[in-house]
């Protein structure tokens, strides 16, 4: 009986620990960039959906921006084409663009359906809806990589309307150049950053397949729970981070500089990672904050 009582008390203490954060973030917008293994494993996917639903129920305004890269690659391969990437960006010809739109639409509506199961209202859209994401063609070091979009303007009208009417927006990273009548595939991290900045989000959370940012990638104990802008820039400049972490960290830095209060890099493979990061003192990932004030 004592052990059972101790467990109940521990649960109550966890709720009390979350209270100041629930108060602080009430009525604030949080953008969740959803990708990685958390999209592929059904149990992890439900954990993320439950977290997002709880964020909504305790008074936050979550906005999901999702990827779908691995699924797109699978379907491109089934077409007999080899997926090609340049500096982490998918080379996108007209056929690949069609596949990307098809796959992202399927992923999008699947997430909406799961949120509905949790009892929250959600609407699935892409950056083409309501002229949300206006794009131009993106080049990598002058190289043409096809229909890959660089966001030049974010129109938040449709997102604002959904939030005001108590819906969770679920956004697929497809944009449009209306003048050229051309759709573009957008890197989901880039889309999440642009949308978070345009909304003036309190938080932007990247769900990834890593635990966060390490001072020394070979030393698990060197995980940094918090980084200032200057510290994050120093890590890049001094070569402490490499590979795929460089563009992600640069996106985090730009988001904070553009007005997002706090950006989180979280391991989406950890059950209920969003709740642990947002509503506990230490969190589980790395948060990037503005030290210029």
Buried (B, 14 or more C-beta within 10 A) or exposed (E): EEEEEEEEEEEEEEEEEBEEBBEEBEEBBBBBBBBBBBBEBEEBBBBBBBBBBBBBEBEBBBBBBBBBBBBBBEBBEEEEBEBBEBEBBBBBBEEBBBBBBEBBBEBBBBBBEBBBEBEBEBBBBBBBBBBBBBBBBBEBEEEEBBBBBBBEEBBBEBBEEBBEEEBBBBBBBBBBBEEEEBBBBBBBBBBBBBBBBBBEBBBBBBBBEBBBBBBEBEEEEEBBBBBBBEBBBEBBEEEBBEEBBBBBBBBBBBBBEEEBBBBBBBBBBBBBBBBBBBBEEEBBBBBBBBEEE
